């Protein structure tokens, strides 16, 4: 495991209840997935011989990071504990590490999941335009329909979150950002993968419950994914994520045209174009729901129509609670020594910070400070012309914490007003007045004598 960074590093052979950790499969910003096998002495007819263990470090971070990671775990456990659908990855069990002798692992949440052969991301790395792409897209759309039909939005649909089982069957996975609908909206964490995020969510207004998200966000993501899988390229121009994000913003404002690749097969052009309508309203007018989209995709792919899903009764929304979800999950036998299920009291969900009321939190490297958004790192730089949640946080802090109202509104766009406000702040603090929000400027922005 040398040579790359893992969110959770677990040695090969480590015992997880009846499971023995094998090789790492994938790792992201918040979790690491390992292959695992049942120990011979723990063979169980109800469990497969092999599984995937997803580790989230919910016990080894700062209080602010811990709240965020627990929320991510709650979302995934809640969804997988309640939904059983053919195109959604299956969860067999949940565990919490109870291992004080290994403090780097102690407290980690572990999801025992169906083991896949690989991801669509890996397939596209090997072959940017696989011959099986149309058939895979039909299955992906079917999974999205199953999810929406049950009243959930995925919130982070992308090739890395599409898994392939042995034989090529598709499973949607990674529901850390998933959210249950409350009427027409759901509330998701303020994180996303920019290349697959619709323009209206690139710089969203965030209230105390998070980002308001609609099912059309997944439809946009499907349109991008379909274009990538069928042509090997993104549908908006740009050699980097930042450039493509800027192009998406211009497209939504009517100053950039959608230029689909000439390599996109004709039956798919209208589908992708409709999925990538520039606004929610335009998108829902062209693609009313994923059931309508699925029929069009199956026809374009030449796939057999999938069975229609039954009508569901209206649901009463309830906030997901990790401990409640764990309590209804089968607890593994008492023979497990290293891991045990903790019945801790529910953790109160903290409201995200807002512009007017930046939250105080503690960073391991920089100490106590303020934040006005969900950005967890100090080590990035933001320059004029860039956009996103980092810019919005800087604008919030300049305006509401440091009183530089000339920055204007917190719109997430680093324009001339924001640049000038940053220069004013840097001069005030004795920093290099270059208008770039680097690590030193972030540290000064996020700290105040009032902390």
Residue, then its C-alpha position, 0 to 999 in steps of 0.5 A: x500500500x505504499x506509493x499512494x494515500x488511503x483515507x483509511x489504511x488497513x493492513x492485509x490480514x486484519x480481522x473485521x468480525x468474521x472477515x479477513x481484509x485482503x487487497x485495497x480496491x479503491x479509495x476516495x477523499x472520505x473512505x477506502x474499500x478493501x476486498x475481504x473473505x470470510x475466515x474459514x471458522x466463520x463460514x455462514x450460509x447467509x453471507x458470501x465467501x467474499x465481500x467488499x469492506x468500506x471503511x469510513x474514519x468516523x472515529x479519528x478526525x477533528x470534531x467538525x470532520x467527524x460530524x461530516x463523516x458520520x452524516x455521510x455514513x448515516x446516508x449510505x447506511x440508511x439507504x442501503x438498509x431500507x432499499x433492495x433493488x436489483x441495480x443497487x449495490x447490496x449491503x450485508x452488514x455494518x460494524x464499528x471498529x472497537x480497537x483502542x490498540x489501533x487508534x488510527x482505526x478505532x471508531x471507523x464505520x465499516x459497511x460490508x458490501x456486495x463485491x464487484x469486479x471493478x468500476x465503469x471508471x476502470x473500464x473507461x480507463x482501459x477503453x474510452x469507448x467500450x462496445x458495451x457502453x449502450x448496454x451498460x447505460x441502459x442498466x445504469x438508467x434502470x438503477x437510477x429509476x429504481x432509486x428515484x422511484x423509491x424517493x431518493x436522489x443519488x447526488x454523485x452519479x459518475x463512472x467511479x460510482x458505477x460498479x460491475x459484477x462478474x458477468x457485467x451486471x451493473x450496480x449503482x454504489x457510493x450513496x454518501x451524498x444520497x438524499x431522500x426526497x421531501x416533496x420535490x426536493x432533497x437536502x444533500x451535503x455541499x459536496x459534488x463532483x464538478x464535472x457531473x454537477x448541473x450548473x444550478x448546483x455548482x454554486x448553490x445557496x446553502x441553508x441550515x439543512x444543506x444544499x437543495x437538490x432535485x432528481x434532475x441533478x441525477x439526470x444531468x449527471x447521466x447525460x454527462x456520463x452517457x456522453x463520456x462513455x459513448x465518445x470518450x470526452x466531456x460534453x462541455x469544452x475544456x482541458x480541466x475540470x475548472x475550465x469545464x465548470x466555467x463552460x457549464x456556467x456560461x452555458x447556463x447563462x446562454x453565452x456558451x453553446x452545447x457542442x456534442x461530440x460528432x462521435x455521439x451516435x445519432x440515437x443518443x444525441x437527443x437523449x444527451x441533449x435533453x439530459x443536459x438542458x441548462x436549467x432544472x425547468x428546461x430539463x424537467x420539461x424534456x425529461x419528466x422523470x427517469x421512467x420516461x428516460x429509461x424507455x428512451x435509453x432502452x430503445x437507443x441501446x436496443x435493450x429489452x424493456x425492463x419491468x415497470x415498477x409498482x406504484x408506491x404508497x406516499x412516505x413520511x420523511x424521517x431524518x436518517x439516524x446512523x445508530x437506528x440503522x445499525x440497530x436494525x442490522x444483524x449483529x455478527x456473533x460474539x466471536x469477533x474480538x477486534x470489532x464490535x457494534x457500538x450502541x452509542x446514543x444518537x449524535x445530534x446533527x449540527x447545522x452547517x455554518x452560514x455566511x452570517x454566522x460562521x462556525x468555530x471549529x478546530x483544525x489540527x494544523x492551524x488551530x481554532x478558526x472560523x469557517x463559513x462553508x464545508x471546505x475541510x482543507x486550508x491547502x488550496x489556492x483560489x484565483x480570480x476567475x475561478x468559482x465554487x464553494x471555496x470562493x463562496x466561503x471566502x466571500x462570506x468571511x470577507x463580508x460578514x466576519x471581516x466587514x469588507x462589504x465591497x465584496x458584494x454578495x456571496x455568489x461563488x464567482x471570483x470576479x473583480x469585486x472579490x479580487x479587490x476585496x481580497x487585496x484590501x484584506x491582504x493589505x490590512x493583514x500585512x500579506x502579499x496583496x496579490x488577490x490570490x486566496x492561498x493558504x496564508x490568506x485562508x488562515x488569516x480569513x478563517x481566524x479572528x481575535x474573537x475566537 
